Each structure stands twice: as structure tokens, then as C-alpha cells.
Amino acid sequence: MSTVPRNIPFSGARLWDSLMEMARIGATPKGGCNRQTLTPLDAEGRALLARWGREVGLTLTTDRLGNMALLRPGRDPSRRPVAIGSHLDTQPTGGKFDGVLGVLAGLEVMRALHESGTETEAPLLLINWTNEEGARFSPPMMGSGAAMGAFNEQQVLDTRDPEGARFGEALEAIGWAGPEDPAALRNLEAYFELHIEQGPVLEREGIDVGVVTHALAQQWFDVVVTGEESHAGGAMSHRHDALVAASVLIRALESIALGAGGDGRATVGRIAVEPSSRNVVPAVARFSVDLRHGDEVVLDAMAAALRDKAAAVAEERGVSVEVTPFWAFPQTGFDPVLAERLRVAARARGISFRDMPTGIGHDAVYVARQVPAVMIFSPCHGGISHNEAESITPEWAEAGLLVLADAVVATAGIARS
């Protein structure tokens, strides 16, 4: 790895100021952000990033899914870009740092290179991926997934949110539907993504940076329990209560995850009942299931245990239970050469680090299917994320920035006169 000059003014303070300015867009009373994808607030955040990019000479292109790509030319036009990316969209009750840290740290790399007049051999590309969160349009990571061939572009454009709004029309409405082919973003030399850990390990161990070696496999399901609606005043012995049956199955998910070992995760994030009346026994309960594990064989066994328990609950409770696969991706390894480049950068800066997996999906997981990719984690307080209380320190942000910057610049190469 080439030596990165220490006169490039990567600024943790400037990064922090930018994070706080972006956080004002969609700020919530409890200190978080509600800047959901393809809303006017998302458009406002995008416009701010675009303006900051223009100020340091970046050229913006936008593709048909709204993915933003801001290019800084390199001396060698034959080389493919070295990219930095993440996302600006948030959960409805999201924090200031999830995704945004990675985008604005990438911007700070560009700013510092511009300020110092440093030219890289390879071009650099800053990417803001559309709809990483999946809070409004599901599944998540649509922009990166479609760009890397995991999703069909037209199906993404036709996806509707819970209120019936179509993705493509919402994108047009906020003015961020571009002409470019999303698949062009596969033409990268390397991809780096800095993100908050969204877990407690780094903070608990007092470590500054995580080098993410792989992502756990995931399987998502939709579950529908169908019973029989009846009057709330009727006898308990004759009920076929869909919600009670669903609650038994949901409770069993915790045991399934715990029984799978330390990597096992099971989450129910959405639940709805019909007819949703105070004095009617629910006839239908619908809920989501999110299963994760680092071993795909074990994950398959967790999914089988879910189906077995669903069949048992159906028989015991006199209801029907339908378990339908919704979305999945396999365990994904990140590029070992780029991971080692992060370790070298951390050692050179005297920044503590450890290797670790991610149990959470990120844009980098899809990018890694087509491009050498790697992730860096910064600690977050208590591991709290997807929550208005999400918080990090300026020092943690700066440590992640410096490791990211040095590895990116070393990968792109400094142009020598």
C-alpha cells in the first residue's frame, strides 16, 4: 500500500458540522431524523449534498432509480472509479448518523483532497444510494440492489408503499429521477462504506473502528394467521383467535433465535389485525419475520423451525397459518485485500480496530456481489440505532473518517508529478 501524505487536511470537525447541518433536514422533537426515501425532505437532503459536491468540483449524475453519483476525476482516465457510498434516507424515527456518516465522510475525503490540491490516479466517486432503509418502500437497499442486478429495475419502480404510492412516481415527484442506467455503478474498481456499528461491541470493548469481514445471511417472511372473527363477549372456549395464535408463534421465534447460537436473530417488525375492532375477536393477523445467522445451514434450520411451529400452532389453535418467503440474501464476504488496507491504515494512525461481521444489511452487501467492497464500523452509544436516541461522538466519527480516507486514497493512488 502506498503511503498517504499527512498534509491532506481530513477534518473531523468539518465532518461533524456537516452531519449536524444535514440532521436539521427532517429533524424530530426527540433529536432524531425523519427523512424517509422519496419524500420532499429526502429531496432537500439530496439537494444539500449536490450543492456541497459542486462547491468542490464534483460532477453529479443521477440514474433512473435516483442513485446519486458525484465524480472527482483522476489523472488516469483508463482506471475505474474508487467509490465511497452509503445513504441519506432514514427510518420514520431514525437517528442522525445511520447511513449519513458514510456519505458525508466520503464528502469530507473529497473536500480535503480539493483543499490540498491533491490529485489521485484513479477517479473517486461518492454515491448516495436510494432507499437503503426500506421503511417506506420494501424491501430495503433497492437502489444498490437493482444497480447490482439483485432486483429488477421495473419491479422496483412499480413497488408501492403502504399508502399505495408508486416508487417511480414518487421519485419523479421529488425531481430526482435521472437518465443514467443504474448498472453503470457496477463499473467500479473498489467500494468503501463507513457506517455506525448499530451494535454494542466496539463501544463495550473500547475499540475505535471495526473492519467488517462479512455480512450474515438473512431470510424474511410474511406470515398470515387466519382464524374466525366473533363477538368479544363470546365464550373463550369456542374462539379461533388469530392474534392469540400469532402471539404464540411470535414468542417461539425468540427461542428459535436463541437456540441457533450467538449469531441467531429473529425479529417481528410489523403486525396488523383484521377487522381491528375493540369488541371483535381478530380473524386475521399478519406479521413480518426477519431471520439472520452467520451460517446459512443454521439459517435454513431456523426457517424450517418457523414453518414447523406454524404448523403446530395451526393444529393446536384451529387456525390456518401461511408462511411466505419475502426476501433473502446469502452470507456475503467482503474483499480481503481492501480489509487489510483498512487494517494497515488504522495501524499507521494508531487507531484501535478489530475484525467483525455485520448482522445488518447494508448497500455494501449488494455491491460486493459485483465489485470488490469492504465496510468500516464506527461505535455508537449502546448499540442504539433506528431510534431517535442514536448517537456517536465526534472522536468516533473522526477515527472512522481517517481510516476510510487513508484506505481510499491508497487504493486510488496519489498522482506524482
C-alpha positions in Angstrom: 0.0 0.0 0.0 1.3 3.4 -0.9 1.9 6.0 1.8 -0.8 8.6 2.2 0.6 12.1 2.7 -0.2 13.6 6.1 -0.7 17.1 4.7 -4.2 16.2 3.4 -6.5 18.1 5.8 -9.1 15.4 6.5 -11.2 17.3 9.1 -13.3 15.5 11.8 -14.6 18.9 12.9 -15.9 19.7 9.4 -17.4 16.3 9.1 -19.2 16.8 12.4 -20.5 20.2 11.3 -21.9 18.7 8.1 -23.6 15.8 10.0 -25.3 18.4 12.2 -26.4 20.5 9.2 -27.8 17.5 7.4 -29.6 16.5 10.6 -31.7 19.7 10.5 -33.5 18.3 7.5 -36.3 16.2 8.9 -35.2 16.8 12.5 -37.6 15.3 15.1 -38.5 16.7 18.5 -36.6 13.9 20.2 -33.3 14.7 18.4 -33.5 12.2 15.6 -34.4 12.4 11.9 -37.4 11.5 9.8 -36.1 11.9 6.2 -37.8 8.9 4.5 -37.0 8.0 1.0 -38.6 9.8 -1.9 -40.2 12.5 0.3 -39.7 16.2 0.0 -37.3 16.0 2.9 -35.3 13.4 1.1 -35.2 15.7 -1.9 -33.9 18.5 0.4 -31.1 16.4 1.8 -30.1 15.3 -1.8 -30.0 19.0 -2.9 -27.7 19.9 0.0 -25.3 17.1 -0.8 -25.4 18.1 -4.5 -24.6 21.7 -3.6 -21.7 20.6 -1.3 -20.4 18.5 -4.1 -20.5 21.3 -6.7 -18.5 23.5 -4.2 -15.5 21.1 -4.5 -15.8 20.5 -8.2 -17.7 17.2 -8.2 -19.8 16.3 -11.2 -23.2 14.8 -10.4 -25.1 12.2 -12.4 -28.3 10.5 -11.3 -29.7 7.2 -12.6 -33.2 6.0 -13.2 -33.6 4.9 -9.6 -32.4 8.1 -8.1 -28.9 6.9 -7.1 -26.6 9.9 -6.9 -23.0 9.6 -8.1 -20.6 12.5 -7.6 -17.4 12.1 -9.5 -13.9 13.6 -8.9 -11.7 12.9 -11.9 -8.3 11.1 -11.6 -5.2 11.5 -13.6 -5.6 8.1 -15.3 -8.9 8.1 -17.2 -8.4 4.4 -18.0 -8.9 3.4 -14.4 -12.4 2.7 -13.0 -13.5 4.9 -10.0 -12.8 4.0 -6.4 -16.1 4.6 -4.7 -17.3 5.7 -1.3 -21.0 5.3 -0.5 -24.0 4.9 1.8 -27.4 6.6 2.1 -29.2 9.7 3.3 -32.7 8.3 3.8 -33.8 7.4 7.4 -36.4 5.5 9.3 -39.5 7.4 10.5 -37.9 7.7 13.9 -34.3 7.4 12.8 -31.1 8.9 14.0 -28.6 11.4 12.7 -25.8 9.0 11.7 -27.2 5.8 10.2 -26.0 6.0 6.6 -25.4 9.7 6.7 -22.0 9.2 8.3 -20.8 7.2 5.3 -22.0 9.7 2.7 -20.6 12.8 4.5 -17.3 11.1 5.4 -16.9 10.4 1.7 -17.7 14.1 1.0 -15.0 15.1 3.6 -12.5 13.0 1.7 -13.3 14.9 -1.5 -13.2 18.3 0.3 -9.8 17.6 1.8 -8.3 16.5 -1.5 -9.8 19.6 -3.1 -8.4 21.9 -0.4 -4.9 20.4 -0.6 -4.9 20.3 -4.4 -4.2 16.5 -4.3 -4.8 14.5 -7.4 -5.4 10.8 -7.4 -4.5 8.4 -10.2 -8.0 6.8 -10.2 -11.2 8.8 -10.2 -13.1 8.9 -7.0 -16.9 8.5 -6.8 -19.3 9.4 -3.9 -22.6 7.5 -4.0 -25.9 8.2 -2.2 -28.0 5.1 -2.7 -31.8 5.3 -3.0 -34.0 3.7 -0.4 -31.5 1.8 1.7 -33.8 1.7 4.7 -36.9 0.1 3.1 -39.0 2.0 5.7 -41.4 3.3 3.1 -40.8 1.0 0.1 -39.9 -2.6 0.9 -37.6 -4.4 0.7 -34.6 -2.3 1.7 -31.5 -1.4 -0.3 -33.4 -1.1 -3.5 -31.1 1.4 -5.2 -27.9 -0.6 -4.7 -29.7 -4.0 -5.2 -31.1 -3.0 -8.6 -27.8 -1.4 -9.7 -26.0 -4.7 -8.9 -28.6 -6.9 -10.6 -30.3 -8.3 -7.5 -33.6 -6.6 -8.2 -35.4 -6.0 -11.5 -35.4 -2.2 -12.2 -39.0 -2.1 -13.4 -40.3 -4.0 -10.4 -38.5 -1.5 -8.1 -40.2 1.4 -10.0 -43.6 -0.3 -9.7 -43.3 -1.0 -5.9 -45.9 0.7 -3.8 -45.7 2.0 -0.3 -48.4 1.1 2.4 -50.5 4.1 1.2 -50.4 3.0 -2.4 -47.8 5.5 -3.8 -45.7 4.0 -6.6 -41.9 4.3 -6.3 -41.3 5.6 -9.8 -44.0 8.3 -9.5 -42.7 9.3 -6.0 -39.1 9.6 -7.5 -40.4 11.8 -10.4 -42.4 13.9 -7.9 -39.3 14.9 -5.9 -37.3 15.6 -9.1 -34.6 13.0 -8.6 -35.3 10.6 -11.4 -32.2 10.7 -13.7 -31.4 9.3 -17.1 -28.5 7.1 -16.3 -28.5 3.3 -16.2 -28.1 2.0 -12.6 -26.0 -0.9 -13.9 -23.2 1.7 -14.7 -22.4 1.7 -11.0 -21.1 -1.9 -11.3 -18.1 -0.4 -13.2 -16.1 0.4 -10.0 -12.5 -0.6 -9.0 -13.4 -0.8 -5.4 -16.1 0.3 -2.9 -15.8 1.5 0.7 -18.6 2.1 3.1 -18.3 3.7 6.6 -21.3 3.1 8.9 -22.1 3.1 12.6 -22.0 -0.4 14.1 -25.6 -0.5 15.2 -24.4 -2.8 17.9 -22.6 -2.5 21.3 -19.4 -4.4 20.6 -17.0 -1.6 19.7 -18.2 0.7 22.5 -18.1 -2.1 25.1 -14.6 -3.1 24.1 -13.3 0.4 23.8 -12.2 0.0 20.2 -12.3 2.8 17.7 -13.0 1.0 14.4 -14.4 -2.2 13.1 -13.1 -3.9 10.0 -16.2 -5.7 8.6 -15.2 -9.0 7.1 -18.6 -10.4 6.1 -22.4 -10.0 6.4 -24.7 -12.5 7.9 -27.3 -14.3 5.8 -30.9 -13.2 6.0 -34.3 -14.6 5.3 -37.5 -12.6 5.5 -41.1 -13.9 5.6 -44.7 -12.7 5.6 -46.9 -14.7 7.9 -50.7 -14.7 7.8 -52.7 -16.4 10.5 -56.4 -16.8 9.7 -58.9 -17.7 12.4 -62.5 -16.7 12.8 -64.0 -13.3 14.0 -66.5 -13.4 16.7 -68.0 -11.2 19.4 -65.7 -10.3 22.3 -68.4 -11.3 24.7 -68.5 -14.9 23.5 -67.1 -17.8 25.4 -63.3 -18.2 25.4 -63.6 -22.0 24.7 -65.1 -21.5 21.3 -62.7 -19.0 19.9 -60.3 -19.2 16.9 -58.4 -16.0 17.7 -55.9 -15.2 15.0 -53.9 -12.8 17.2 -53.5 -15.1 20.1 -52.3 -17.8 17.7 -49.9 -15.3 16.2 -48.6 -14.3 19.6 -47.7 -18.0 20.4 -45.7 -18.2 17.1 -44.0 -14.9 17.7 -43.0 -15.9 21.2 -41.5 -19.1 19.7 -39.3 -17.1 17.4 -37.2 -15.8 20.3 -36.5 -19.4 21.3 -35.6 -20.3 17.7 -33.1 -17.5 17.5 -31.5 -18.2 20.9 -31.3 -21.9 20.1 -29.3 -21.1 17.0 -26.4 -19.7 18.9 -24.8 -16.2 19.2 -25.3 -15.3 15.5 -29.1 -16.1 15.6 -31.5 -13.2 15.2 -35.3 -13.2 14.9 -37.4 -10.1 14.7 -41.1 -9.3 14.1 -41.2 -5.7 12.9 -44.7 -5.3 11.6 -48.1 -6.7 12.8 -51.6 -5.9 11.8 -55.0 -7.5 12.7 -58.4 -7.6 11.0 -61.0 -6.4 11.5 -59.2 -4.3 14.1 -62.2 -3.6 16.3 -62.2 -3.3 20.1 -65.0 -5.8 20.6 -64.3 -8.3 17.8 -62.0 -11.3 18.2 -59.4 -10.9 15.3 -60.0 -13.1 12.3 -56.7 -12.4 10.6 -53.2 -11.5 12.0 -50.4 -10.5 9.6 -46.8 -10.1 10.6 -43.3 -9.9 9.3 -40.4 -12.2 10.3 -36.8 -11.4 9.8 -34.3 -14.3 10.5 -30.5 -13.9 10.4 -27.4 -16.1 11.0 -23.8 -16.3 10.0 -24.2 -19.9 9.0 -26.6 -20.5 6.1 -27.2 -24.1 7.1 -28.3 -22.9 10.5 -30.4 -20.2 9.0 -32.2 -22.7 6.9 -32.8 -24.7 10.0 -34.3 -21.6 11.7 -36.6 -21.1 8.8 -37.7 -24.8 9.0 -38.3 -24.4 12.7 -40.5 -21.4 11.9 -42.6 -23.5 9.5 -42.8 -26.4 11.9 -44.0 -24.2 14.7 -46.5 -22.6 12.4 -48.0 -26.0 11.5 -48.2 -26.9 15.2 -49.9 -23.6 16.2 -52.4 -24.1 13.4 -53.3 -27.5 14.6 -53.4 -26.6 18.3 -55.4 -23.4 17.8 -57.8 -24.3 15.0 -56.5 -21.7 12.6 -54.5 -21.7 9.4 -51.0 -20.2 9.1 -49.3 -19.3 5.8 -45.6 -18.6 5.8 -44.4 -16.9 2.6 -40.8 -16.0 1.7 -40.5 -12.3 1.1 -36.8 -11.5 0.6 -33.4 -13.1 1.3 -29.7 -12.8 0.7 -26.8 -15.1 1.4 -23.8 -14.6 3.7 -21.6 -12.2 1.9 -17.8 -11.9 2.3 -16.1 -8.5 1.8 -12.8 -8.2 -0.1 -9.8 -9.4 1.9 -7.4 -7.1 0.2 -9.4 -4.0 1.0 -10.0 -5.2 4.5 -6.2 -5.5 5.0 -5.9 -2.0 3.6 -8.2 -0.7 6.4 -6.1 -2.5 9.0 -2.9 -1.0 7.6 -4.5 2.5 7.7 -5.6 2.0 11.3 -2.2 0.8 12.5 -0.5 3.7 10.8 -2.8 6.2 12.5 -2.6 4.4 15.9 -6.3 3.8 15.8 -7.5 0.6 17.5 -9.6 -1.8 15.5 -11.0 -5.3 15.4 -12.4 -7.6 12.7 -16.1 -8.3 13.0 -19.2 -9.3 11.0 -22.3 -7.3 10.4 -25.7 -8.8 11.2 -27.4 -5.9 9.4 -27.9 -5.4 5.7 -26.1 -2.5 4.0 -25.7 -1.3 0.4 -22.2 -2.7 0.5 -23.6 -6.2 0.8 -25.2 -5.9 -2.7 -22.2 -4.0 -4.1 -19.9 -6.9 -3.0 -21.7 -9.2 -5.5 -20.2 -7.2 -8.4 -17.3 -5.1 -7.0 -14.5 -5.6 -4.5 -16.1 -4.0 -1.4 -15.5 -3.5 2.3 -17.1 -1.8 5.3 -15.8 0.1 8.3 -17.8 0.4 11.5 -17.7 3.3 14.0 -19.0 2.7 17.5 -22.4 4.0 18.6 -23.7 4.5 22.1 -25.3 1.4 23.5 -25.6 -0.1 20.0 -28.8 2.0 19.6 -29.9 2.7 16.0 -33.1 3.1 14.0 -34.0 5.3 17.0 -34.0 9.0 17.6 -31.6 8.4 20.6 -28.9 7.1 18.2 -25.6 8.8 19.0 -21.9 8.8 18.4 -19.0 11.0 19.4 -17.1 13.4 17.1 -13.9 11.3 18.0 -15.5 8.1 16.8 -16.6 9.8 13.6 -13.1 11.2 13.0 -11.4 7.8 13.6 -13.7 6.2 11.0 -13.1 9.1 8.6 -9.3 8.8 8.8 -9.2 5.1 8.3 -11.6 5.4 5.4 -9.7 8.3 3.8 -6.3 6.7 4.0 -7.5 3.4 2.6 -9.4 5.1 -0.2 -6.5 7.3 -1.2 -4.1 4.4 -1.0 -6.4 2.4 -3.3 -6.8 5.2 -5.8 -3.1 6.2 -5.6 -1.6 9.7 -5.3 -0.7 11.2 -8.7 3.0 12.1 -8.7 4.4 14.9 -10.8 
